[in-house]
Amino acid sequence: MRLIQFLSRDGARHVGAVEQEHVRWIAGAQSVLELALHAIAEGVSLEAAAEARKTTLVEPYAAVLDAGRLLTPVDHPDAAHVFVTGTGLTHLGSANARDQMHARLSDAGAELSDSMKIFKMGVEGGKPPTGEIGVQPEWFWKGNGSIMKPSGAPMESPDWALDMGEEPEIAGVYLIGPDGTPFRLGFALANEMSDHVMERSNYLLLAHSKLRQCALGPELRLGDLPADIRGVSRILRDGAVLWQRPFLSGEANMTHAISNLEHHHFKYPLFCNPGDVHVHVFGTATISFADGVRLREGDEMEIDCPTFGQPLRNPLRVAEKRQVTVRSL
């Protein structure tokens, strides 16, 4: 099952289940968060809670998309209670890139960068036997719920950014239950926009380079994540395809098990406060920046993966110049 959050024609919030070309309205919850709280209280899965609340009311999915009524597939009334985080160096990449990477890692005389060391640790210990804990991945914080954008909405890059580049990823979506237990609600496409020029200038600037907006959706896929996921990432300029490449994800194409990434995020009590929502992106191996593409205002970023339903599309916009002045109180 795949769920969306959307606005009705009169502006009211709703949750809907995607059924081919239509959206079936879900009753009794105005948000996925509210529906998930019902599921936890009832001791049932999110899918079962949604199934039990399906109505006979449907409308064309295209009508929701065309009217710009789509919301992110999860949010919170208080954006400060949404944590947007991620892990990097978790994907094996294409077969050719994978072969080159393994050749370098197996060269006893090779001088490995810190990034390659982290990648090597994942290859060797990111998928531990059941019941054991694997190595920890690279981890970063992107922001709170205020940075999340739905499909169709512009993504703004700061005027001072050195680069504004897409990163096609899959995100795990979680809710912390009343007793502090993390519940995975499902998975969604994500565009984890980053400043690759800043990051490459000095790896210590990675934290700065990640403080950008993040698009999520359109749909929340419930249940387990397929092991092999294939999609296409593309950049459109003036309505024409400027660049596109296939991307791979899912555990078959990753150095870490999803469960291992989850453990190393939620092992911190800070991230287990009841009622908080977490959106955690799992990394990528495919970006246009690697092929020399530099995005500019007006370009459209598209992440297309049939496993997740409709594509995630967002035009790029440069934010107005902002001078920060701190006042003494």
RASULBEL-V162079 format. One record per helix or strand of 2 or more residues. SS is the DSSP state (2 for helix, 1 for strand). FROM is the first residue (numbers start at 1). TO is the last residue. If there is no record, write none. Layout:
SS&FROM&TO ; SS&FROM&TO
This chain:
1&2&7 ; 1&13&19 ; 1&22&26 ; 2&32&42 ; 2&46&52 ; 1&54&60 ; 2&61&66 ; 2&79&81 ; 1&82&88 ; 2&95&105 ; 2&114&125 ; 1&138&144 ; 2&145&147 ; 1&148&149 ; 1&155&157 ; 1&168&176 ; 1&182&192 ; 2&196&201 ; 2&203&209 ; 1&214&216 ; 1&220&221 ; 1&229&237 ; 1&240&249 ; 2&251&253 ; 2&258&266 ; 2&269&271 ; 1&277&281 ; 2&288&291 ; 1&300&304 ; 2&306&308 ; 1&312&318
